[in-house]
Amino acid sequence: MQDIANGMNSSIRILAASIRNVKSMGGLMAHGLDTSTFSPDIVRDLFSEELTICAAEDFEAQLNVAAQTIA
């Protein structure tokens, strides 16, 4: 559906629902579907991913450095 909408130069956004796991979510996002609903279990899986945790820690460290620079 998203490929058809894109082919028609439409600004429509497809809502993906009932996503069962992180892998499925990644596949949908790779095809341009960036609007979705998903369960708390998926959120826990996303935030327990080691790369996500490292990225969040890095972001917070950079934010702290920026805050100290401003102060």
N, CA, C and O atoms as a Maestro MAE file, in Angstrom:
{
 s_m_m2io_version
 :::
 2.0.0
}

f_m_ct {
 s_m_title
 :::
 protein
 m_atom[284] {
  # First column is atom index #
  i_m_mmod_type
  r_m_x_coord
  r_m_y_coord
  r_m_z_coord
  i_m_residue_number
  s_m_chain_name
  s_m_pdb_residue_name
  s_m_pdb_atom_name
  i_m_atomic_number
  :::
  1 25 0.825 -1.193 0.000 1 A "MET " " N  " 7
  2 3 0.000 0.000 0.000 1 A "MET " " CA " 6
  3 2 0.866 1.252 0.000 1 A "MET " " C  " 6
  4 15 0.587 2.202 -0.731 1 A "MET " " O  " 8
  5 25 1.926 1.255 0.828 2 A "GLN " " N  " 7
  6 3 2.788 2.433 0.878 2 A "GLN " " CA " 6
  7 2 3.501 2.657 -0.449 2 A "GLN " " C  " 6
  8 15 3.665 3.797 -0.885 2 A "GLN " " O  " 8
  9 25 3.929 1.566 -1.097 3 A "ASP " " N  " 7
  10 3 4.577 1.698 -2.407 3 A "ASP " " CA " 6
  11 2 3.628 2.317 -3.426 3 A "ASP " " C  " 6
  12 15 4.050 3.134 -4.245 3 A "ASP " " O  " 8
  13 25 2.365 1.941 -3.387 4 A "ILE " " N  " 7
  14 3 1.370 2.514 -4.304 4 A "ILE " " CA " 6
  15 2 1.185 3.990 -4.015 4 A "ILE " " C  " 6
  16 15 1.170 4.809 -4.934 4 A "ILE " " O  " 8
  17 25 1.042 4.337 -2.738 5 A "ALA " " N  " 7
  18 3 0.874 5.747 -2.357 5 A "ALA " " CA " 6
  19 2 2.085 6.566 -2.792 5 A "ALA " " C  " 6
  20 15 1.939 7.671 -3.312 5 A "ALA " " O  " 8
  21 25 3.279 6.020 -2.577 6 A "ASN " " N  " 7
  22 3 4.490 6.731 -2.989 6 A "ASN " " CA " 6
  23 2 4.543 6.899 -4.498 6 A "ASN " " C  " 6
  24 15 4.949 7.950 -4.994 6 A "ASN " " O  " 8
  25 25 4.133 5.865 -5.234 7 A "GLY " " N  " 7
  26 3 4.134 5.910 -6.690 7 A "GLY " " CA " 6
  27 2 3.185 6.955 -7.250 7 A "GLY " " C  " 6
  28 15 3.372 7.444 -8.364 7 A "GLY " " O  " 8
  29 25 2.169 7.292 -6.474 8 A "MET " " N  " 7
  30 3 1.190 8.301 -6.897 8 A "MET " " CA " 6
  31 2 1.545 9.680 -6.347 8 A "MET " " C  " 6
  32 15 0.761 10.622 -6.464 8 A "MET " " O  " 8
  33 25 2.745 9.796 -5.740 9 A "ASN " " N  " 7
  34 3 3.177 11.051 -5.106 9 A "ASN " " CA " 6
  35 2 2.161 11.553 -4.089 9 A "ASN " " C  " 6
  36 15 1.942 12.756 -3.944 9 A "ASN " " O  " 8
  37 25 1.546 10.607 -3.390 10 A "SER " " N  " 7
  38 3 0.550 10.939 -2.382 10 A "SER " " CA " 6
  39 2 1.235 11.197 -1.036 10 A "SER " " C  " 6
  40 15 2.267 10.599 -0.731 10 A "SER " " O  " 8
  41 25 0.661 12.076 -0.252 11 A "SER " " N  " 7
  42 3 1.195 12.338 1.087 11 A "SER " " CA " 6
  43 2 0.523 11.458 2.141 11 A "SER " " C  " 6
  44 15 0.736 11.647 3.338 11 A "SER " " O  " 8
  45 25 -0.286 10.499 1.696 12 A "ILE " " N  " 7
  46 3 -1.006 9.623 2.621 12 A "ILE " " CA " 6
  47 2 -0.015 8.827 3.465 12 A "ILE " " C  " 6
  48 15 1.044 8.422 2.984 12 A "ILE " " O  " 8
  49 25 -0.370 8.610 4.720 13 A "ARG " " N  " 7
  50 3 0.440 7.801 5.618 13 A "ARG " " CA " 6
  51 2 -0.357 6.565 6.008 13 A "ARG " " C  " 6
  52 15 -1.489 6.670 6.482 13 A "ARG " " O  " 8
  53 25 0.225 5.424 5.812 14 A "ILE " " N  " 7
  54 3 -0.414 4.148 6.147 14 A "ILE " " CA " 6
  55 2 -0.145 3.856 7.625 14 A "ILE " " C  " 6
  56 15 0.998 3.941 8.076 14 A "ILE " " O  " 8
  57 25 -1.185 3.515 8.375 15 A "LEU " " N  " 7
  58 3 -1.048 3.146 9.778 15 A "LEU " " CA " 6
  59 2 -0.908 1.631 9.873 15 A "LEU " " C  " 6
  60 15 -1.837 0.891 9.552 15 A "LEU " " O  " 8
  61 25 0.249 1.184 10.313 16 A "ALA " " N  " 7
  62 3 0.481 -0.244 10.521 16 A "ALA " " CA " 6
  63 2 0.069 -0.581 11.952 16 A "ALA " " C  " 6
  64 15 0.516 0.066 12.899 16 A "ALA " " O  " 8
  65 25 -0.775 -1.582 12.104 17 A "ALA " " N  " 7
  66 3 -1.286 -1.933 13.427 17 A "ALA " " CA " 6
  67 2 -1.056 -3.418 13.715 17 A "ALA " " C  " 6
  68 15 -0.792 -4.211 12.811 17 A "ALA " " O  " 8
  69 25 -1.162 -3.763 14.967 18 A "SER " " N  " 7
  70 3 -1.009 -5.152 15.427 18 A "SER " " CA " 6
  71 2 0.354 -5.722 15.073 18 A "SER " " C  " 6
  72 15 0.462 -6.883 14.676 18 A "SER " " O  " 8
  73 25 1.386 -4.918 15.213 19 A "ILE " " N  " 7
  74 3 2.738 -5.383 14.941 19 A "ILE " " CA " 6
  75 2 3.110 -6.393 16.023 19 A "ILE " " C  " 6
  76 15 2.940 -6.135 17.214 19 A "ILE " " O  " 8
  77 25 3.613 -7.529 15.600 20 A "ARG " " N  " 7
  78 3 3.838 -8.644 16.524 20 A "ARG " " CA " 6
  79 2 5.225 -8.670 17.154 20 A "ARG " " C  " 6
  80 15 5.389 -9.184 18.261 20 A "ARG " " O  " 8
  81 25 6.231 -8.120 16.462 21 A "ASN " " N  " 7
  82 3 7.586 -8.165 17.014 21 A "ASN " " CA " 6
  83 2 8.449 -7.062 16.405 21 A "ASN " " C  " 6
  84 15 8.062 -6.421 15.427 21 A "ASN " " O  " 8
  85 25 9.611 -6.853 16.991 22 A "VAL " " N  " 7
  86 3 10.509 -5.779 16.557 22 A "VAL " " CA " 6
  87 2 10.987 -6.016 15.132 22 A "VAL " " C  " 6
  88 15 11.125 -5.067 14.360 22 A "VAL " " O  " 8
  89 25 11.240 -7.268 14.777 23 A "LYS " " N  " 7
  90 3 11.711 -7.574 13.418 23 A "LYS " " CA " 6
  91 2 10.673 -7.148 12.386 23 A "LYS " " C  " 6
  92 15 11.028 -6.567 11.360 23 A "LYS " " O  " 8
  93 25 9.409 -7.426 12.638 24 A "SER " " N  " 7
  94 3 8.341 -7.011 11.715 24 A "SER " " CA " 6
  95 2 8.278 -5.493 11.619 24 A "SER " " C  " 6
  96 15 8.101 -4.934 10.537 24 A "SER " " O  " 8
  97 25 8.424 -4.842 12.755 25 A "MET " " N  " 7
  98 3 8.391 -3.388 12.784 25 A "MET " " CA " 6
  99 2 9.530 -2.815 11.936 25 A "MET " " C  " 6
  100 15 9.325 -1.873 11.170 25 A "MET " " O  " 8
  101 25 10.717 -3.381 12.074 26 A "GLY " " N  " 7
  102 3 11.858 -2.935 11.282 26 A "GLY " " CA " 6
  103 2 11.628 -3.116 9.798 26 A "GLY " " C  " 6
  104 15 11.990 -2.254 8.997 26 A "GLY " " O  " 8
  105 25 11.026 -4.234 9.431 27 A "GLY " " N  " 7
  106 3 10.730 -4.488 8.018 27 A "GLY " " CA " 6
  107 2 9.750 -3.481 7.446 27 A "GLY " " C  " 6
  108 15 9.918 -3.005 6.323 27 A "GLY " " O  " 8
  109 25 8.723 -3.158 8.223 28 A "LEU " " N  " 7
  110 3 7.743 -2.163 7.777 28 A "LEU " " CA " 6
  111 2 8.387 -0.791 7.629 28 A "LEU " " C  " 6
  112 15 8.129 -0.077 6.660 28 A "LEU " " O  " 8
  113 25 9.220 -0.430 8.587 29 A "MET " " N  " 7
  114 3 9.886 0.873 8.532 29 A "MET " " CA " 6
  115 2 10.835 0.947 7.339 29 A "MET " " C  " 6
  116 15 10.985 2.007 6.731 29 A "MET " " O  " 8
  117 25 11.470 -0.162 7.004 30 A "ALA " " N  " 7
  118 3 12.376 -0.194 5.851 30 A "ALA " " CA " 6
  119 2 11.624 0.075 4.551 30 A "ALA " " C  " 6
  120 15 12.213 0.517 3.565 30 A "ALA " " O  " 8
  121 25 10.317 -0.196 4.556 31 A "HIS " " N  " 7
  122 3 9.481 0.060 3.377 31 A "HIS " " CA " 6
  123 2 8.784 1.407 3.449 31 A "HIS " " C  " 6
  124 15 7.904 1.697 2.638 31 A "HIS " " O  " 8
  125 25 9.169 2.233 4.413 32 A "GLY " " N  " 7
  126 3 8.641 3.590 4.479 32 A "GLY " " CA " 6
  127 2 7.424 3.780 5.360 32 A "GLY " " C  " 6
  128 15 6.868 4.878 5.401 32 A "GLY " " O  " 8
  129 25 6.995 2.758 6.060 33 A "LEU " " N  " 7
  130 3 5.861 2.910 6.967 33 A "LEU " " CA " 6
  131 2 6.385 3.409 8.310 33 A "LEU " " C  " 6
  132 15 7.017 2.663 9.057 33 A "LEU " " O  " 8
  133 25 6.118 4.670 8.605 34 A "ASP " " N  " 7
  134 3 6.655 5.265 9.825 34 A "ASP " " CA " 6
  135 2 5.581 5.614 10.847 34 A "ASP " " C  " 6
  136 15 5.852 6.309 11.825 34 A "ASP " " O  " 8
  137 25 4.358 5.129 10.619 35 A "THR " " N  " 7
  138 3 3.258 5.383 11.540 35 A "THR " " CA " 6
  139 2 2.683 4.032 11.953 35 A "THR " " C  " 6
  140 15 2.205 3.268 11.115 35 A "THR " " O  " 8
  141 25 2.735 3.744 13.267 36 A "SER " " N  " 7
  142 3 2.284 2.427 13.694 36 A "SER " " CA " 6
  143 2 1.799 2.442 15.139 36 A "SER " " C  " 6
  144 15 2.065 3.369 15.904 36 A "SER " " O  " 8
  145 25 1.089 1.394 15.474 37 A "THR " " N  " 7
  146 3 0.718 1.136 16.856 37 A "THR " " CA " 6
  147 2 1.349 -0.202 17.228 37 A "THR " " C  " 6
  148 15 1.451 -1.105 16.398 37 A "THR " " O  " 8
  149 25 1.767 -0.316 18.479 38 A "PHE " " N  " 7
  150 3 2.366 -1.567 18.912 38 A "PHE " " CA " 6
  151 2 2.213 -1.704 20.410 38 A "PHE " " C  " 6
  152 15 1.922 -0.735 21.111 38 A "PHE " " O  " 8
  153 25 2.410 -2.905 20.889 39 A "SER " " N  " 7
  154 3 2.157 -3.230 22.290 39 A "SER " " CA " 6
  155 2 3.299 -2.783 23.199 39 A "SER " " C  " 6
  156 15 4.403 -2.500 22.734 39 A "SER " " O  " 8
  157 25 3.019 -2.723 24.498 40 A "PRO " " N  " 7
  158 3 4.084 -2.425 25.463 40 A "PRO " " CA " 6
  159 2 5.232 -3.434 25.398 40 A "PRO " " C  " 6
  160 15 6.378 -3.084 25.683 40 A "PRO " " O  " 8
  161 25 4.939 -4.673 25.029 41 A "ASP " " N  " 7
  162 3 6.001 -5.679 24.902 41 A "ASP " " CA " 6
  163 2 7.003 -5.277 23.817 41 A "ASP " " C  " 6
  164 15 8.207 -5.471 23.983 41 A "ASP " " O  " 8
  165 25 6.514 -4.723 22.713 42 A "ILE " " N  " 7
  166 3 7.396 -4.265 21.633 42 A "ILE " " CA " 6
  167 2 8.259 -3.110 22.134 42 A "ILE " " C  " 6
  168 15 9.451 -3.049 21.834 42 A "ILE " " O  " 8
  169 25 7.662 -2.197 22.893 43 A "VAL " " N  " 7
  170 3 8.422 -1.064 23.444 43 A "VAL " " CA " 6
  171 2 9.540 -1.578 24.356 43 A "VAL " " C  " 6
  172 15 10.675 -1.107 24.281 43 A "VAL " " O  " 8
  173 25 9.218 -2.529 25.199 44 A "ARG " " N  " 7
  174 3 10.243 -3.099 26.089 44 A "ARG " " CA " 6
  175 2 11.366 -3.724 25.269 44 A "ARG " " C  " 6
  176 15 12.542 -3.551 25.587 44 A "ARG " " O  " 8
  177 25 11.001 -4.449 24.217 45 A "ASP " " N  " 7
  178 3 12.022 -5.065 23.359 45 A "ASP " " CA " 6
  179 2 12.885 -4.001 22.685 45 A "ASP " " C  " 6
  180 15 14.102 -4.156 22.587 45 A "ASP " " O  " 8
  181 25 12.262 -2.934 22.227 46 A "LEU " " N  " 7
  182 3 13.016 -1.858 21.571 46 A "LEU " " CA " 6
  183 2 14.009 -1.221 22.532 46 A "LEU " " C  " 6
  184 15 15.158 -0.970 22.167 46 A "LEU " " O  " 8
  185 25 13.571 -0.960 23.748 47 A "PHE " " N  " 7
  186 3 14.425 -0.269 24.700 47 A "PHE " " CA " 6
  187 2 15.366 -1.191 25.451 47 A "PHE " " C  " 6
  188 15 16.210 -0.716 26.212 47 A "PHE " " O  " 8
  189 25 15.245 -2.493 25.259 48 A "SER " " N  " 7
  190 3 16.202 -3.409 25.867 48 A "SER " " CA " 6
  191 2 17.284 -3.801 24.863 48 A "SER " " C  " 6
  192 15 18.177 -4.583 25.189 48 A "SER " " O  " 8
  193 25 17.212 -3.268 23.655 49 A "GLU " " N  " 7
  194 3 18.218 -3.506 22.624 49 A "GLU " " CA " 6
  195 2 19.509 -2.783 23.013 49 A "GLU " " C  " 6
  196 15 19.487 -1.593 23.326 49 A "GLU " " O  " 8
  197 25 20.620 -3.494 22.992 50 A "GLU " " N  " 7
  198 3 21.896 -2.932 23.450 50 A "GLU " " CA " 6
  199 2 22.287 -1.663 22.695 50 A "GLU " " C  " 6
  200 15 22.758 -0.705 23.308 50 A "GLU " " O  " 8
  201 25 22.100 -1.641 21.379 51 A "LEU " " N  " 7
  202 3 22.458 -0.442 20.610 51 A "LEU " " CA " 6
  203 2 21.587 0.747 20.981 51 A "LEU " " C  " 6
  204 15 22.062 1.882 20.992 51 A "LEU " " O  " 8
  205 25 20.313 0.499 21.287 52 A "THR " " N  " 7
  206 3 19.421 1.581 21.712 52 A "THR " " CA " 6
  207 2 19.871 2.129 23.061 52 A "THR " " C  " 6
  208 15 19.900 3.342 23.265 52 A "THR " " O  " 8
  209 25 20.216 1.250 23.964 53 A "ILE " " N  " 7
  210 3 20.680 1.665 25.291 53 A "ILE " " CA " 6
  211 2 21.953 2.502 25.154 53 A "ILE " " C  " 6
  212 15 22.073 3.549 25.790 53 A "ILE " " O  " 8
  213 25 22.901 2.054 24.332 54 A "CYS " " N  " 7
  214 3 24.149 2.807 24.123 54 A "CYS " " CA " 6
  215 2 23.862 4.171 23.498 54 A "CYS " " C  " 6
  216 15 24.456 5.171 23.901 54 A "CYS " " O  " 8
  217 25 22.967 4.221 22.529 55 A "ALA " " N  " 7
  218 3 22.628 5.490 21.887 55 A "ALA " " CA " 6
  219 2 21.984 6.446 22.884 55 A "ALA " " C  " 6
  220 15 22.286 7.640 22.878 55 A "ALA " " O  " 8
  221 25 21.103 5.940 23.737 56 A "ALA " " N  " 7
  222 3 20.449 6.783 24.740 56 A "ALA " " CA " 6
  223 2 21.464 7.295 25.751 56 A "ALA " " C  " 6
  224 15 21.414 8.462 26.138 56 A "ALA " " O  " 8
  225 25 22.383 6.441 26.182 57 A "GLU " " N  " 7
  226 3 23.409 6.867 27.130 57 A "GLU " " CA " 6
  227 2 24.324 7.923 26.511 57 A "GLU " " C  " 6
  228 15 24.690 8.893 27.174 57 A "GLU " " O  " 8
  229 25 24.691 7.737 25.249 58 A "ASP " " N  " 7
  230 3 25.531 8.703 24.548 58 A "ASP " " CA " 6
  231 2 24.811 10.045 24.410 58 A "ASP " " C  " 6
  232 15 25.408 11.101 24.624 58 A "ASP " " O  " 8
  233 25 23.539 9.997 24.056 59 A "PHE " " N  " 7
  234 3 22.742 11.222 23.933 59 A "PHE " " CA " 6
  235 2 22.689 11.967 25.262 59 A "PHE " " C  " 6
  236 15 22.892 13.180 25.302 59 A "PHE " " O  " 8
  237 25 22.420 11.253 26.340 60 A "GLU " " N  " 7
  238 3 22.342 11.886 27.658 60 A "GLU " " CA " 6
  239 2 23.685 12.480 28.066 60 A "GLU " " C  " 6
  240 15 23.726 13.556 28.663 60 A "GLU " " O  " 8
  241 25 24.783 11.796 27.753 61 A "ALA " " N  " 7
  242 3 26.105 12.324 28.088 61 A "ALA " " CA " 6
  243 2 26.384 13.603 27.310 61 A "ALA " " C  " 6
  244 15 26.920 14.563 27.866 61 A "ALA " " O  " 8
  245 25 26.028 13.625 26.033 62 A "GLN " " N  " 7
  246 3 26.228 14.829 25.216 62 A "GLN " " CA " 6
  247 2 25.334 15.964 25.699 62 A "GLN " " C  " 6
  248 15 25.737 17.127 25.679 62 A "GLN " " O  " 8
  249 25 24.139 15.635 26.127 63 A "LEU " " N  " 7
  250 3 23.219 16.641 26.652 63 A "LEU " " CA " 6
  251 2 23.778 17.255 27.930 63 A "LEU " " C  " 6
  252 15 23.697 18.468 28.124 63 A "LEU " " O  " 8
  253 25 24.340 16.431 28.794 64 A "ASN " " N  " 7
  254 3 24.940 16.925 30.031 64 A "ASN " " CA " 6
  255 2 26.130 17.841 29.751 64 A "ASN " " C  " 6
  256 15 26.291 18.868 30.411 64 A "ASN " " O  " 8
  257 25 26.963 17.476 28.778 65 A "VAL " " N  " 7
  258 3 28.116 18.310 28.405 65 A "VAL " " CA " 6
  259 2 27.621 19.656 27.873 65 A "VAL " " C  " 6
  260 15 28.158 20.704 28.233 65 A "VAL " " O  " 8
  261 25 26.613 19.628 27.029 66 A "ALA " " N  " 7
  262 3 26.060 20.869 26.466 66 A "ALA " " CA " 6
  263 2 25.481 21.740 27.573 66 A "ALA " " C  " 6
  264 15 25.658 22.959 27.560 66 A "ALA " " O  " 8
  265 25 24.794 21.131 28.526 67 A "ALA " " N  " 7
  266 3 24.202 21.901 29.634 67 A "ALA " " CA " 6
  267 2 25.291 22.554 30.490 67 A "ALA " " C  " 6
  268 15 25.126 23.691 30.934 67 A "ALA " " O  " 8
  269 25 26.389 21.854 30.722 68 A "GLN " " N  " 7
  270 3 27.489 22.405 31.508 68 A "GLN " " CA " 6
  271 2 28.188 23.538 30.750 68 A "GLN " " C  " 6
  272 15 28.656 24.502 31.356 68 A "GLN " " O  " 8
  273 25 28.255 23.413 29.425 69 A "THR " " N  " 7
  274 3 28.883 24.449 28.606 69 A "THR " " CA " 6
  275 2 28.076 25.746 28.657 69 A "THR " " C  " 6
  276 15 28.637 26.841 28.697 69 A "THR " " O  " 8
  277 25 26.761 25.603 28.654 70 A "ILE " " N  " 7
  278 3 25.868 26.772 28.680 70 A "ILE " " CA " 6
  279 2 25.895 27.459 30.042 70 A "ILE " " C  " 6
  280 15 25.828 28.684 30.140 70 A "ILE " " O  " 8
  281 25 25.994 26.640 31.094 71 A "ALA " " N  " 7
  282 3 25.954 27.172 32.464 71 A "ALA " " CA " 6
  283 2 27.205 27.874 32.800 71 A "ALA " " C  " 6
  284 15 27.347 28.384 33.912 71 A "ALA " " O  " 8
  :::
 }
 m_bond[283] {
  # First column is bond index #
  i_m_from
  i_m_to
  i_m_order
  :::
  1 1 2 1
  2 2 3 1
  3 3 4 2
  4 3 5 1
  5 5 6 1
  6 6 7 1
  7 7 8 2
  8 7 9 1
  9 9 10 1
  10 10 11 1
  11 11 12 2
  12 11 13 1
  13 13 14 1
  14 14 15 1
  15 15 16 2
  16 15 17 1
  17 17 18 1
  18 18 19 1
  19 19 20 2
  20 19 21 1
  21 21 22 1
  22 22 23 1
  23 23 24 2
  24 23 25 1
  25 25 26 1
  26 26 27 1
  27 27 28 2
  28 27 29 1
  29 29 30 1
  30 30 31 1
  31 31 32 2
  32 31 33 1
  33 33 34 1
  34 34 35 1
  35 35 36 2
  36 35 37 1
  37 37 38 1
  38 38 39 1
  39 39 40 2
  40 39 41 1
  41 41 42 1
  42 42 43 1
  43 43 44 2
  44 43 45 1
  45 45 46 1
  46 46 47 1
  47 47 48 2
  48 47 49 1
  49 49 50 1
  50 50 51 1
  51 51 52 2
  52 51 53 1
  53 53 54 1
  54 54 55 1
  55 55 56 2
  56 55 57 1
  57 57 58 1
  58 58 59 1
  59 59 60 2
  60 59 61 1
  61 61 62 1
  62 62 63 1
  63 63 64 2
  64 63 65 1
  65 65 66 1
  66 66 67 1
  67 67 68 2
  68 67 69 1
  69 69 70 1
  70 70 71 1
  71 71 72 2
  72 71 73 1
  73 73 74 1
  74 74 75 1
  75 75 76 2
  76 75 77 1
  77 77 78 1
  78 78 79 1
  79 79 80 2
  80 79 81 1
  81 81 82 1
  82 82 83 1
  83 83 84 2
  84 83 85 1
  85 85 86 1
  86 86 87 1
  87 87 88 2
  88 87 89 1
  89 89 90 1
  90 90 91 1
  91 91 92 2
  92 91 93 1
  93 93 94 1
  94 94 95 1
  95 95 96 2
  96 95 97 1
  97 97 98 1
  98 98 99 1
  99 99 100 2
  100 99 101 1
  101 101 102 1
  102 102 103 1
  103 103 104 2
  104 103 105 1
  105 105 106 1
  106 106 107 1
  107 107 108 2
  108 107 109 1
  109 109 110 1
  110 110 111 1
  111 111 112 2
  112 111 113 1
  113 113 114 1
  114 114 115 1
  115 115 116 2
  116 115 117 1
  117 117 118 1
  118 118 119 1
  119 119 120 2
  120 119 121 1
  121 121 122 1
  122 122 123 1
  123 123 124 2
  124 123 125 1
  125 125 126 1
  126 126 127 1
  127 127 128 2
  128 127 129 1
  129 129 130 1
  130 130 131 1
  131 131 132 2
  132 131 133 1
  133 133 134 1
  134 134 135 1
  135 135 136 2
  136 135 137 1
  137 137 138 1
  138 138 139 1
  139 139 140 2
  140 139 141 1
  141 141 142 1
  142 142 143 1
  143 143 144 2
  144 143 145 1
  145 145 146 1
  146 146 147 1
  147 147 148 2
  148 147 149 1
  149 149 150 1
  150 150 151 1
  151 151 152 2
  152 151 153 1
  153 153 154 1
  154 154 155 1
  155 155 156 2
  156 155 157 1
  157 157 158 1
  158 158 159 1
  159 159 160 2
  160 159 161 1
  161 161 162 1
  162 162 163 1
  163 163 164 2
  164 163 165 1
  165 165 166 1
  166 166 167 1
  167 167 168 2
  168 167 169 1
  169 169 170 1
  170 170 171 1
  171 171 172 2
  172 171 173 1
  173 173 174 1
  174 174 175 1
  175 175 176 2
  176 175 177 1
  177 177 178 1
  178 178 179 1
  179 179 180 2
  180 179 181 1
  181 181 182 1
  182 182 183 1
  183 183 184 2
  184 183 185 1
  185 185 186 1
  186 186 187 1
  187 187 188 2
  188 187 189 1
  189 189 190 1
  190 190 191 1
  191 191 192 2
  192 191 193 1
  193 193 194 1
  194 194 195 1
  195 195 196 2
  196 195 197 1
  197 197 198 1
  198 198 199 1
  199 199 200 2
  200 199 201 1
  201 201 202 1
  202 202 203 1
  203 203 204 2
  204 203 205 1
  205 205 206 1
  206 206 207 1
  207 207 208 2
  208 207 209 1
  209 209 210 1
  210 210 211 1
  211 211 212 2
  212 211 213 1
  213 213 214 1
  214 214 215 1
  215 215 216 2
  216 215 217 1
  217 217 218 1
  218 218 219 1
  219 219 220 2
  220 219 221 1
  221 221 222 1
  222 222 223 1
  223 223 224 2
  224 223 225 1
  225 225 226 1
  226 226 227 1
  227 227 228 2
  228 227 229 1
  229 229 230 1
  230 230 231 1
  231 231 232 2
  232 231 233 1
  233 233 234 1
  234 234 235 1
  235 235 236 2
  236 235 237 1
  237 237 238 1
  238 238 239 1
  239 239 240 2
  240 239 241 1
  241 241 242 1
  242 242 243 1
  243 243 244 2
  244 243 245 1
  245 245 246 1
  246 246 247 1
  247 247 248 2
  248 247 249 1
  249 249 250 1
  250 250 251 1
  251 251 252 2
  252 251 253 1
  253 253 254 1
  254 254 255 1
  255 255 256 2
  256 255 257 1
  257 257 258 1
  258 258 259 1
  259 259 260 2
  260 259 261 1
  261 261 262 1
  262 262 263 1
  263 263 264 2
  264 263 265 1
  265 265 266 1
  266 266 267 1
  267 267 268 2
  268 267 269 1
  269 269 270 1
  270 270 271 1
  271 271 272 2
  272 271 273 1
  273 273 274 1
  274 274 275 1
  275 275 276 2
  276 275 277 1
  277 277 278 1
  278 278 279 1
  279 279 280 2
  280 279 281 1
  281 281 282 1
  282 282 283 1
  283 283 284 2
  :::
 }
}
